[in-house]
Amino acid sequence: MEFHDLDKINEIVDKIPYVKLTEKIKQKEVLAEGKVLISDLDGLETPLEFDIMIYPQYPLKNHESESIKFINKELIEYNHVMGDGSICIHTLHSPKLKSKLYSDFNSLRNWIKRYYINKDRDSHYEHIIINPEPFYDLYYSYQFTDLDFTFEKGNYGGVDLIQLNQTTYKEGEIKNYLIQKFHIYNGTSIKSKWGKFYSKIQAGSAGIFVFIKDTPAHNKRFAFSNWLDFREYFSDDFLKFLYDFKKQHEKEYPTAVFPIFIGYTTVENEIHWIASMCRIDDFPTIGVPVLKEGIKVKGKWKSELIDKKIKWGITRNSSYKYLFGRGIFCDQLTNSKILIIGVGALGSIVAKTLVKSGAKNIDLVDYDVKEPENVCRSEYYFSTGLTNKVEELMTHLTYESPFVNIRFLSDKDYFEYVIKIFHEDLESKKNFEDMLSEYDLIFDCSTDNDLMYILDNLNFDSELINLSITNHANDLICAFYPNIYRFVTNQFSNVLENDVEDLYNPTGCWSPTFKASYNDINTLAQFALKQINLLYREEKPKNNFVLTVKEESGINIKLTEY
């Protein structure tokens, strides 16, 4: 079956000035295949021939990859050439056959000029190419982060691992792990720089590591595929360590999976780890007798690598700069010690957004419990049932980021009860002020006017932001300490149109609450946090502002500063 008009493709290709068809493109099972010769380029002394393979999707992409391949296995040593000899090209979208063919061949021509003729090197780092595969029907992945330690070439020892979960991956299943600690053979232990939550979990699995420093790859791009490739990289001491480890444990745990992590430096002395999958009964070493002048030395043995294919697992550098590399709030927010008072609909959204934007230290306080009707418009799960809001939210936030340190104030009545009783007592007031001054930034999302009044009359060093929403989420008020109370109450009483009649009245004798969906609240919360981030990033004056939603001719949000 032909998926393309091959006569038309051959006609188009044959008219490209620097391209000559040396073998017409024909249908061969699923793919259409042929050969082309590229010549008449400045600096290209000898024409280059490429096998061409066209997939049925062409000119559309195959997932995220181009559905056309140009292959020349003799070019593997050059940049952006895959293991099968295919040139890595990326071109603009076009559903039209002719423009897409011209665009793809132009990308091939640009590759030849830049990497083959000029032998350019990219300024950004490209990881070596690993081909992970299932190990006894399971994929394995390992996430690592930065360390406050500098390895020396040849360091080796053990690794503590935390299993995150087992889930589906591609066509199979995967076990996901996190590297918690390294233990060098001389007794030094190094903790990975995760947050406190992941640092305190009891490790349930282990592995072995060796730091070789140099890149374990052919042509600096293709990871070694056979254990013999490491003969010049592994010391005799490490090989003996592997062999002794196998002898010590293979009877009791013969089928236990022990990954061997191999570390090397990339750019700016950054360490990357790759993981080879091994079972204890199948370690890649063998004991051989020591020879002296061709004669076995009695009782002397050494460990050597064997001729065996390496089964690679999956590793990911999940350090802070990579985990948040695609988007982060400014340092003034992410590096602050933050307190969030009130983690209902608005407060829980604020907390989650801060964590997803790189915040590292957040404390939570709220006296309330999560009820089923709270779930629809806040960051809580139905599946957890009735629970304290701060405890459930703390769990969710540690799942969002491995670098955030979350605490909740153990005295849940501290702000709701204690501070309201003793705020006029001078000694107690001083204690409240000292406690609040421990924070860099405080978000008051409690919608508690009494608490707002008290906080505004305290004298502390922290920056306090009050966030409030009117009924139906028509407006969001953001006020900065001091003089919060006067501004917010004036907005609600004299400026904004806040409907206090059409409230949500739940069953039973509960206080009515404002009506708004998760989408309503989240839209305003994200807008407000974006504005707050801008003010801190640009070091602009912290002016109070109000966001107002208008729906006359589509959704419009107006920001008014005061």
C-alpha positions, 0 to 999 in steps of 0.5 A, a space after each residue: 500500500 502506498 501512503 504517498 504520491 511517490 511520483 510527485 515526491 520524486 519530482 519535487 526532490 529532483 528539482 531541489 538544486 543541491 539534491 540529486 536522486 541516486 535511488 528513486 523513493 519507493 514504497 517498501 512495506 510501511 516506509 517509503 525509501 530512497 537515496 539522495 546525494 547532496 552537493 554544490 555547497 560552499 565548503 563541501 569538498 565531497 558530496 554526501 549520500 543519505 538514505 531517505 526514509 519517509 513515514 506514512 504521516 508525512 508531511 505531518 510529524 510523528 509525535 514530536 519527531 519529524 516523519 522523514 529521516 536522512 541517514 548516513 552512518 559514517 557521520 556518527 562522530 558529528 553533532 546531532 547524529 543519532 545512533 542509527 546515523 539519522 540526522 537530527 533535524 527540526 523544521 517548521 510545520 507545514 501540511 503542504 507536501 512541497 513546502 515541507 520537503 523543501 523545508 526538510 531538505 533545507 534543514 539537512 543542508 543547514 546541518 551539513 554547513 554548520 556541523 559537517 563543514 564548519 564543525 560547530 559545537 553547541 553552547 548548551 550541553 547535550 546529555 549522552 544518548 542512553 537507550 533504557 529498556 525494561 529489566 525483567 519486564 520492568 522499567 526503573 527510573 532514578 531521580 537525583 539532585 545536588 549535593 554539598 560535596 565534591 566527589 573525587 575520581 574513583 570514589 565508590 560505595 553505596 546508595 540509599 534509595 526511596 521508592 516513590 511509586 510503581 506505575 505505568 510507563 509506555 507499554 509496560 510498568 515502571 518503578 520510580 526511585 529517588 536517590 537519598 544518600 551516598 555512602 563512600 566506602 571510606 565511611 563518608 555519608 552525603 545527603 542529597 539536597 532534598 527538602 526535609 520530607 524526603 530527607 527523613 523518609 526511611 530508605 527501603 532500597 539500595 544501590 552501588 555507585 562509582 564516580 569516574 569523572 570522564 564521560 562514559 560514551 563513544 564520540 562523547 554522545 553514545 553511552 557505553 553498551 558493554 561492560 568491557 568499555 569500562 575497563 579503563 574507568 573502574 579501579 581494581 578496588 572498585 571491581 573487588 568491591 563489586 565481586 565481594 558484594 556479590 559473594 556476600 549477598 548472592 545466596 541470600 538475595 540472588 534476584 535482588 535488583 541493585 542498580 550501579 550508578 556511574 557518575 561523571 562531570 558535565 558542564 561547570 563541574 555538574 555531576 550527572 548519574 546514569 544507572 545500569 541495572 543488575 541483579 546480584 546473581 548477575 553482576 558483571 564481574 568474575 574472579 580470576 587468579 593472579 598470574 606471576 610469570 604465567 603461573 597462578 599465585 596460590 590464594 591470589 584472585 582479582 576481579 575483572 569485568 566480563 563481556 556483557 551487554 549493559 542494561 540501562 535504566 532511566 535517570 533524571 537530574 531533578 535538582 532545583 534549577 532543573 525542576 523549576 527551570 521552565 518557570 519560577 517566581 523571583 528570589 524575593 518570594 522563593 527564598 522567603 520564609 512564608 506564613 500563610 494564615 487561612 488555607 481555605 479556598 483562596 489560601 490553599 490555592 496561594 500555597 500550591 501556587 507558591 510551591 509550584 513556583 519554587 517557594 522553599 519554606 512555608 508554614 501553614 495555620 488554620 483551625 478548620 477541618 476539611 469538609 466534603 463541600 470544601 473540595 470543589 473550590 480548593 486544593 483538597 481531595 475528596 478521597 481523604 475524607 474529613 481531616 485537618 486542612 493544614 495536615 492534608 495540605 502539607 501532604 499535598 504540597 510535599 508531593 508538588 515539590 521535593 525542595 519545599 519545607 512545609 510545617 503547620 503550627 501545632 497550636 491550631 487555635 493560636 490565631 483564632 483564639 489565643 491572639 484574640 484574647 491576649 492581643 492587648 496584653 503587652 507581654 503577649 503582644 510582644 510575643 506575637 510580634 516576635 513570632 511574626 517577625 521570624 517570617 519574611 512574608 505573611 499571607 493573610 487569607 483568613 477572611 477574618 476581619 477581627 484577625 485582620 484588625 489585630 495584625 494591622 495593629 501589631 508592630 513586626 518586621 515581616 511583610 504582610 499581604 492580605 488577600 480577600 475576595 468578594 461574593 461571586 468572586 467579582 473582586 479580589 482585594 490585595 492590601 499590604 501592611 501597614 494600614 490594611 484594615 482601613 483599606 480593606 473594610 473601606 473597599 468592602 463597605 463603600 467602594 465595591 458592590 459586595 452582595 451579602 444576601 446571595 450567600 451559600 448556606 449549607 445544611 445545619 447551623 453553619 456560617 454562610 460563605 461567599 459563592 464562587 467556583 474554583 475557576 473564579 477564585 483561581 483566576 483572580 488568585 493567579 492574577 494577584 500572585 502574578 502582580 505580587 511577583 512583579 512588584 517584588 521582582 521589579 522592586 516596585 512600591 507595594 501599592 494596594 490593588 483591586 482586581 475587578 471582573 467585568 463580563 459585559 463583552 467577554 471576561 475582562 479583569 481590571 487592575 486598580 492600584 491605590 
